[in-house]
Amino acid sequence: MTASALPRRAIVIGGGLAAMLTAQALSTRIEVVVIERDTLPEGPLHRKNLPQAHHVHHLWAGGAEAIETILPGTLKALTAAGARRIPLTTGMVALSPQGWFRRWDESHYTIACHRDLLDWVVRDQVLKADDGRVTVMQGTEVLGLTGSAEEVTGVHIRHADGSEDTLSATLVVDAGGRGSRTPHWLADLGARPPATRRVDSGLVYASVLCQEPPGLPESWPIINIQAAPRSGRPGQTGVILPIENGRWLVTLSGTRGGEPTGDLAEFTEFALGLRHPLIGELLGKATPLGPVHVTRMTANHRHYYERSRLPENLLVVGDAVAAFNPLYGHGMSVAAQSALTLYRAVRRHGCDTPGLLRRVQKDIARHVDTAWTFAVGTDVLYDGATEGGPTASERLSARFVDRLTRTATGSGRMARALTDVMVLQKGPQRLLRPAALVSAARGPLKPPLTGPPLSPEERRAIDDA
């Protein structure tokens, strides 16, 4: 079937955040069918095949602004549902590998809420927009792609009752997450699967939902204790993320030999053993609201589709392209910025321009590159993360990031530049500008902090809790 004979329909595989934002991006020019194997909840409830939703997620400013461009009103809807807008770096108490960061005046922000709430708000916004141009086939599994190595023409599906069918489309987008089967489907079509890269520090995540202690200031900060990968010890971290309804989402993590467990009795003990005990001390004053949830699927895994000659009419986005160690919380924001890149491309060129999706695939690799640099730059330093250990360039890059981070602990200018990149509002080239390089060469302008930069009000609240 030629492209001109295909039905005017786009298929998006997956029903998560990346899929819904991609569907919205396409719906400005074409009807979209989202194919999801689960039954999606009608509210901010947990979805079976999204275990990572139990852990801390950040929607950084770069991702939040991308969502707002594609789907205006979403940030207002999130706030109305209880999500918190936390200013950065004002609203974060963070111990970096190079020391405590200062809490500079607001220059950026993050949206903090439970992942289930975020997914539901975005899904609700998409499905009530554009007069039904996006529909969802739930309980349906995609078995493979149809077409050839030159052109994808649709998907082969299996319904909940076991019956199978073929659904044709103008274009197909895989937003199916870490479990994406596209490399295998490409091989079935006779196309060459993409090159891949895997960096696995053996990180284990454990999280619990807590009721925050009474009497805390409304603007309670994020607490973030990071690992020191050059210490020769397993990398152990902890985060307290204030979310909706006066709750904390607390996530602890550890690499090989230093993993947290699912035992609630050991949770606070693990937190007290981090590089600073602040999170453990705060946990002792909070009330757990459920069990500890543990996830071990945290390896960095990237498919270099932008370097492949993909069949016409096929695009891969989100975790199906690159799944990151969740430590930096970049996955959702990369997915949002990728959807924005697609949104702009189809609004400018329509959906029928030959080679359009191949160009979009190359363009979204820029967003992936930034997050990949942060995630792999740390994980690659741990024993066993890769077969051959870090490359010379990766070691050099890690040293450079160490220098930037140390400078940022005592330089507002460098902290601003580093946060520009961290929240995905700027690319890594921001850190190579002359002013940033001069700041890095000069080093921190203020002496290192000797403890967490809590305000007097925050300290009193902790003492009184």
Solvent accessible surface area in square Angstrom, and as a share of the most:
residue,aa,sasa,rsa
1,M,136,0.61
2,T,87,0.51
3,A,55,0.42
4,S,112,0.72
5,A,65,0.50
6,L,10,0.05
7,P,48,0.30
8,R,124,0.45
9,R,62,0.23
10,A,0,0.00
11,I,0,0.00
12,V,0,0.00
13,I,16,0.08
14,G,10,0.10
15,G,2,0.02
16,G,15,0.14
17,L,4,0.02
18,A,16,0.12
19,A,0,0.00
20,M,2,0.01
21,L,0,0.00
22,T,2,0.01
23,A,0,0.00
24,Q,12,0.05
25,A,0,0.00
26,L,0,0.00
27,S,0,0.00
28,T,38,0.22
29,R,98,0.36
30,I,4,0.02
31,E,105,0.47
32,V,1,0.01
33,V,21,0.12
34,V,0,0.00
35,I,3,0.02
36,E,7,0.03
37,R,154,0.56
38,D,8,0.04
39,T,110,0.64
40,L,12,0.06
41,P,26,0.16
42,E,175,0.78
43,G,6,0.06
44,P,63,0.40
45,L,116,0.58
46,H,76,0.34
47,R,24,0.09
48,K,162,0.68
49,N,54,0.28
50,L,14,0.07
51,P,64,0.40
52,Q,53,0.24
53,A,0,0.00
54,H,39,0.17
55,H,6,0.03
56,V,13,0.08
57,H,27,0.12
58,H,13,0.06
59,L,2,0.01
60,W,11,0.04
61,A,0,0.00
62,G,6,0.05
63,G,0,0.00
64,A,0,0.00
65,E,77,0.34
66,A,3,0.02
67,I,0,0.00
68,E,53,0.24
69,T,60,0.35
70,I,4,0.02
71,L,6,0.03
72,P,99,0.62
73,G,30,0.29
74,T,0,0.00
75,L,36,0.18
76,K,161,0.68
77,A,29,0.23
78,L,1,0.00
79,T,85,0.49
80,A,91,0.70
81,A,39,0.30
82,G,27,0.26
83,A,8,0.06
84,R,51,0.19
85,R,128,0.47
86,I,9,0.05
87,P,39,0.24
88,L,3,0.02
89,T,23,0.13
90,T,52,0.30
91,G,6,0.06
92,M,29,0.13
93,V,0,0.00
94,A,1,0.01
95,L,12,0.06
96,S,0,0.00
97,P,43,0.27
98,Q,59,0.26
99,G,18,0.17
100,W,16,0.05
101,F,38,0.16
102,R,35,0.13
103,R,60,0.22
104,W,60,0.21
105,D,128,0.67
106,E,87,0.39
107,S,40,0.26
108,H,6,0.03
109,Y,21,0.08
110,T,0,0.00
111,I,10,0.05
112,A,0,0.00
113,C,7,0.04
114,H,24,0.11
115,R,24,0.09
116,D,15,0.08
117,L,9,0.04
118,L,3,0.02
119,D,11,0.06
120,W,77,0.27
121,V,5,0.03
122,V,1,0.00
123,R,17,0.06
124,D,57,0.29
125,Q,21,0.09
126,V,0,0.00
127,L,73,0.36
128,K,138,0.58
129,A,27,0.21
130,D,53,0.27
131,D,148,0.77
132,G,48,0.46
133,R,81,0.30
134,V,7,0.04
135,T,70,0.41
136,V,35,0.20
137,M,52,0.23
138,Q,86,0.38
139,G,20,0.19
140,T,5,0.03
141,E,74,0.33
142,V,15,0.09
143,L,53,0.26
144,G,10,0.10
145,L,17,0.08
146,T,31,0.18
147,G,42,0.41
148,S,51,0.33
149,A,33,0.25
150,E,112,0.50
151,E,37,0.16
152,V,0,0.00
153,T,18,0.11
154,G,0,0.00
155,V,0,0.00
156,H,59,0.27
157,I,2,0.01
158,R,89,0.32
159,H,56,0.25
160,A,95,0.74
161,D,119,0.62
162,G,42,0.41
163,S,52,0.34
164,E,92,0.41
165,D,70,0.36
166,T,72,0.42
167,L,30,0.15
168,S,28,0.18
169,A,0,0.00
170,T,11,0.06
171,L,3,0.02
172,V,0,0.00
173,V,0,0.00
174,D,2,0.01
175,A,9,0.07
176,G,37,0.35
177,G,20,0.19
178,R,76,0.28
179,G,61,0.59
180,S,20,0.13
181,R,125,0.46
182,T,0,0.00
183,P,20,0.12
184,H,99,0.44
185,W,19,0.07
186,L,0,0.00
187,A,54,0.42
188,D,118,0.61
189,L,32,0.16
190,G,63,0.61
191,A,12,0.09
192,R,211,0.77
193,P,58,0.36
194,P,11,0.07
195,A,63,0.49
196,T,74,0.43
197,R,66,0.24
198,R,131,0.48
199,V,0,0.00
200,D,31,0.16
201,S,3,0.02
202,G,18,0.17
203,L,8,0.04
204,V,9,0.05
205,Y,9,0.04
206,A,0,0.00
207,S,1,0.00
208,V,3,0.01
209,L,41,0.20
210,C,1,0.00
211,Q,73,0.32
212,E,34,0.15
213,P,4,0.03
214,P,111,0.70
215,G,72,0.69
216,L,22,0.11
217,P,21,0.13
218,E,168,0.75
219,S,92,0.60
220,W,4,0.01
221,P,0,0.00
222,I,1,0.00
223,I,0,0.00
224,N,24,0.12
225,I,0,0.00
226,Q,34,0.15
227,A,10,0.07
228,A,24,0.18
229,P,20,0.13
230,R,96,0.35
231,S,63,0.41
232,G,78,0.75
233,R,154,0.56
234,P,53,0.33
235,G,3,0.03
236,Q,39,0.17
237,T,7,0.04
238,G,0,0.00
239,V,15,0.09
240,I,0,0.00
241,L,0,0.00
242,P,0,0.00
243,I,0,0.00
244,E,8,0.04
245,N,115,0.59
246,G,20,0.19
247,R,47,0.17
248,W,0,0.00
249,L,3,0.01
250,V,0,0.00
251,T,5,0.03
252,L,0,0.00
253,S,1,0.00
254,G,0,0.00
255,T,5,0.03
256,R,106,0.39
257,G,72,0.69
258,G,8,0.08
259,E,72,0.32
260,P,6,0.03
261,T,64,0.37
262,G,45,0.43
263,D,65,0.33
264,L,78,0.39
265,A,88,0.68
266,E,76,0.34
267,F,6,0.02
268,T,44,0.25
269,E,121,0.54
270,F,34,0.14
271,A,0,0.00
272,L,82,0.41
273,G,46,0.44
274,L,13,0.06
275,R,97,0.35
276,H,45,0.20
277,P,47,0.30
278,L,7,0.04
279,I,0,0.00
280,G,1,0.01
281,E,81,0.37
282,L,1,0.01
283,L,14,0.07
284,G,61,0.59
285,K,73,0.31
286,A,13,0.10
287,T,80,0.46
288,P,60,0.38
289,L,86,0.43
290,G,28,0.27
291,P,92,0.58
292,V,16,0.09
293,H,63,0.28
294,V,48,0.27
295,T,17,0.10
296,R,166,0.61
297,M,131,0.58
298,T,3,0.02
299,A,7,0.06
300,N,0,0.00
301,H,57,0.25
302,R,9,0.03
303,H,26,0.12
304,Y,22,0.08
305,Y,1,0.00
306,E,25,0.11
307,R,175,0.64
308,S,32,0.21
309,R,176,0.64
310,L,4,0.02
311,P,0,0.00
312,E,41,0.18
313,N,19,0.10
314,L,1,0.00
315,L,0,0.00
316,V,0,0.00
317,V,4,0.03
318,G,10,0.10
319,D,42,0.22
320,A,1,0.01
321,V,4,0.02
322,A,2,0.02
323,A,3,0.02
324,F,17,0.07
325,N,4,0.02
326,P,42,0.26
327,L,38,0.19
328,Y,39,0.15
329,G,10,0.10
330,H,4,0.02
331,G,25,0.24
332,M,13,0.06
333,S,0,0.00
334,V,5,0.03
335,A,8,0.06
336,A,0,0.00
337,Q,23,0.10
338,S,2,0.01
339,A,2,0.02
340,L,20,0.10
341,T,21,0.12
342,L,0,0.00
343,Y,29,0.11
344,R,125,0.45
345,A,11,0.09
346,V,0,0.00
347,R,117,0.43
348,R,164,0.60
349,H,86,0.38
350,G,20,0.19
351,C,15,0.09
352,D,95,0.49
353,T,46,0.27
354,P,111,0.70
355,G,15,0.14
356,L,6,0.03
357,L,10,0.05
358,R,50,0.18
359,R,112,0.41
360,V,2,0.01
361,Q,4,0.02
362,K,114,0.48
363,D,57,0.30
364,I,3,0.01
365,A,9,0.07
366,R,144,0.53
367,H,32,0.14
368,V,3,0.02
369,D,62,0.32
370,T,8,0.04
371,A,0,0.00
372,W,24,0.08
373,T,59,0.35
374,F,26,0.11
375,A,2,0.02
376,V,6,0.04
377,G,21,0.21
378,T,24,0.14
379,D,4,0.02
380,V,1,0.00
381,L,34,0.17
382,Y,25,0.09
383,D,134,0.69
384,G,56,0.54
385,A,6,0.04
386,T,21,0.12
387,E,190,0.85
388,G,78,0.75
389,G,29,0.28
390,P,23,0.14
391,T,69,0.40
392,A,86,0.67
393,S,78,0.50
394,E,34,0.15
395,R,127,0.46
396,L,131,0.65
397,S,45,0.29
398,A,6,0.05
399,R,145,0.53
400,F,65,0.27
401,V,52,0.30
402,D,31,0.16
403,R,88,0.32
404,L,0,0.00
405,T,13,0.08
406,R,92,0.33
407,T,0,0.00
408,A,0,0.00
409,T,8,0.04
410,G,1,0.01
411,S,4,0.03
412,G,30,0.29
413,R,158,0.58
414,M,1,0.00
415,A,7,0.05
416,R,120,0.44
417,A,1,0.01
418,L,18,0.09
419,T,15,0.09
420,D,10,0.05
421,V,1,0.01
422,M,39,0.18
423,V,0,0.00
424,L,9,0.05
425,Q,66,0.29
426,K,92,0.39
427,G,18,0.17
428,P,48,0.30
429,Q,118,0.52
430,R,36,0.13
431,L,14,0.07
432,L,106,0.53
433,R,113,0.41
434,P,107,0.67
435,A,53,0.41
436,A,3,0.02
437,L,74,0.37
438,V,79,0.45
439,S,6,0.04
440,A,6,0.04
441,A,77,0.60
442,R,142,0.52
443,G,2,0.02
444,P,39,0.24
445,L,117,0.58
446,K,97,0.41
447,P,98,0.62
448,P,106,0.66
449,L,52,0.26
450,T,145,0.84
451,G,22,0.21
452,P,15,0.09
453,P,30,0.19
454,L,18,0.09
455,S,39,0.25
456,P,96,0.61
457,E,96,0.43
458,E,11,0.05
459,R,112,0.41
460,R,145,0.53
461,A,11,0.09
462,I,21,0.11
463,D,114,0.59
464,D,122,0.63
465,A,48,0.37
